[in-house]
Structure formats: C-alpha cells, structure tokens
Amino acid sequence: MGIDLNGFVECRWDRRLDEDDRTWHGAINHAHLYDGRSYLAFGSLFGVRDTDTFRPLADHRGLPADVSPETLADMQPWGRDAPEASWITWAELPATDWDEVAEHANGP
C-alpha cells in the first residue's frame, strides 16, 4: 500500500500590518506542489517510509499548537495526534546540508 503526505505550506504576516495577528494561514496544499510519491524525500524530510538513507530533518514533531485552521481541517480524519504528524520551517530548509552523504545505500 502506498503512502502520501497531507498538509499545507503555511504563512503568517510578521510585518507591521497587524502586530496582534500572528496566526498561521494555509497558503497552498502541498499536494499541488509535487506529482507522485518520493519515499526518499518523505524519509529525508519527515522520517516516513525511507528511514535508512538519510537522517530525517523533522522527524515526528507532531502538529504545532498554533497550526492553521486549513491544516487542522486537512488532518481531520486523524486529529492532532496523527501518528506521523510533523512540520519544518522555511528557515530550516536552506540551513540543511543538501550534500550530506547517505547513511545507507538503498535500492538495487
């Protein structure tokens, strides 16, 4: 059986538009950003499926307390305690060593 990732790219306005509004908003469902499954990417980012190749960047962090309403609605079937729930910030992505050598070689 295959596995897919559910979730949103979220954003919030940290500018001076409204100092009191720090809520997250679902900007785009990430299913629109990729075509198909990449277990290598799923494992590298979130520790889902391919966990033998790279150390996951954001392994099973759960949902943040201030997650957007769009993400909560998308997670409705599983709720806040979804077993594989995680997240990663935009700041963490460019700080990643994309030249990291795999811990184990997978595949034929």
DAFEN-V458649 format. One record per residue. N is the residue number from 1. RES is the residue in one letter. SS is DSSP state (2 for helix, 1 for strand, 0 for the rest). PHI is phi in degrees with one decimal (* if undefined). PSI is psi in degrees with one decimal (999 if undefined). Layout:
# DAFEN-V458649
{{N,RES,SS,PHI,PSI} {N,RES,SS,PHI,PSI}}
This chain:
# DAFEN-V458649
{{1,M,0,*,136.3} {2,G,0,-80.1,168.4} {3,I,0,-133.9,143.4} {4,D,0,-125.5,159.8} {5,L,0,-101.0,139.1} {6,N,0,-113.4,146.4} {7,G,0,154.6,-177.5} {8,F,1,-131.3,150.9} {9,V,1,-82.6,123.9} {10,E,1,-111.1,153.4} {11,C,1,-142.9,162.9} {12,R,0,-146.4,155.9} {13,W,0,-89.1,106.7} {14,D,0,-100.6,15.0} {15,R,0,-89.6,-175.9} {16,R,0,-84.3,19.2} {17,L,0,-65.3,-46.1} {18,D,0,-152.2,98.6} {19,E,0,-58.4,-26.5} {20,D,0,-87.0,-13.7} {21,D,0,-95.8,100.4} {22,R,0,-116.1,24.1} {23,T,0,-80.0,148.2} {24,W,0,-85.9,147.0} {25,H,1,-130.6,136.5} {26,G,1,-70.0,116.7} {27,A,1,-87.4,-43.5} {28,I,1,-157.1,138.0} {29,N,1,-68.9,126.6} {30,H,2,-68.5,-12.0} {31,A,2,-61.4,-22.1} {32,H,2,-81.1,-7.6} {33,L,0,-99.3,-12.0} {34,Y,0,-139.8,156.1} {35,D,0,-120.3,106.4} {36,G,0,102.4,-166.6} {37,R,0,-115.2,141.6} {38,S,0,-133.6,93.8} {39,Y,2,-64.9,-27.5} {40,L,2,-64.2,-44.3} {41,A,2,-67.5,-43.6} {42,F,2,-58.3,-43.8} {43,G,2,-69.4,-42.4} {44,S,2,-64.9,-38.9} {45,L,2,-82.0,-50.5} {46,F,2,-124.6,5.1} {47,G,0,71.0,28.5} {48,V,0,-106.0,125.1} {49,R,0,72.7,-80.9} {50,D,0,-84.2,92.1} {51,T,0,-109.1,5.7} {52,D,0,-96.8,-13.4} {53,T,0,-93.1,-55.3} {54,F,0,-125.4,153.3} {55,R,0,-71.1,122.8} {56,P,0,-62.3,141.5} {57,L,0,-75.0,-37.9} {58,A,0,-137.8,67.8} {59,D,0,-76.8,112.1} {60,H,0,47.5,55.2} {61,R,0,-80.4,-12.3} {62,G,0,78.1,-177.5} {63,L,0,-89.4,138.9} {64,P,0,-67.7,153.5} {65,A,0,-60.5,-30.8} {66,D,0,-104.4,30.0} {67,V,0,-58.5,151.4} {68,S,0,-69.3,154.4} {69,P,2,-59.7,-32.2} {70,E,2,-65.8,-42.0} {71,T,2,-68.0,-42.0} {72,L,2,-59.1,-41.8} {73,A,2,-64.8,-39.5} {74,D,2,-66.6,-30.6} {75,M,0,-90.3,4.6} {76,Q,0,-46.5,-44.9} {77,P,0,-60.6,-26.7} {78,W,0,-108.3,-25.0} {79,G,0,77.4,-175.8} {80,R,0,-61.6,-21.7} {81,D,0,-98.1,28.8} {82,A,0,-53.6,131.5} {83,P,0,-62.5,-29.4} {84,E,0,-108.4,12.7} {85,A,0,-62.5,138.7} {86,S,0,-161.3,178.9} {87,W,0,-158.9,162.7} {88,I,0,-147.6,146.3} {89,T,0,-92.6,157.3} {90,W,2,-59.3,-37.4} {91,A,2,-64.6,-30.2} {92,E,2,-72.2,-29.8} {93,L,2,-64.8,-50.7} {94,P,2,-71.2,-16.9} {95,A,0,-82.9,-1.4} {96,T,0,-80.3,142.5} {97,D,0,-83.7,93.8} {98,W,0,-74.8,-5.8} {99,D,0,-99.3,10.2} {100,E,0,-56.0,137.6} {101,V,0,-82.0,138.4} {102,A,0,-60.9,143.4} {103,E,0,-70.4,-37.0} {104,H,0,-139.5,148.8} {105,A,0,-87.9,128.0} {106,N,0,-106.4,160.3} {107,G,0,91.0,179.0} {108,P,0,-74.6,999}}
